[in-house]
Amino acid sequence: MDKELLAMLVCPLCQGKLKFDREALELHCVYDGLAYPIEDGIPVMLPEAARALDVDEKLTPSPGRTGEG
C-alpha cells in the first residue's frame, strides 16, 4: 500500500490513525476495534464493511521504556 495514501487515511468513525496489516490486507483502528478491508488495492473505508478486531489484534506491543535510571 502506498505510504502517502496510508498517511492521509483516518478512521471514518473516530478520525484516528490506522495501522496497516500487510498480511491480512486490512487497515486497523485499534481505538474502535475495527479492521477495514483493502480490496484490489483500494481501502474500503465503510464502517459496515469493517470487521470487529479480536482481542489479540487490539493489543499492540508496547515500545517499552528506555533511558530511565
Beta strands, then each sheet from edge to edge (+ up, - down):
strand 1: 19-21
strand 2: 26-29
strand 3: 34-39
strand 4: 42-43
strand 5: 51-52
sheet 1: 1+ 2- 3+ 4-
sheet 2: 1+ 2- 3+ 5-
end
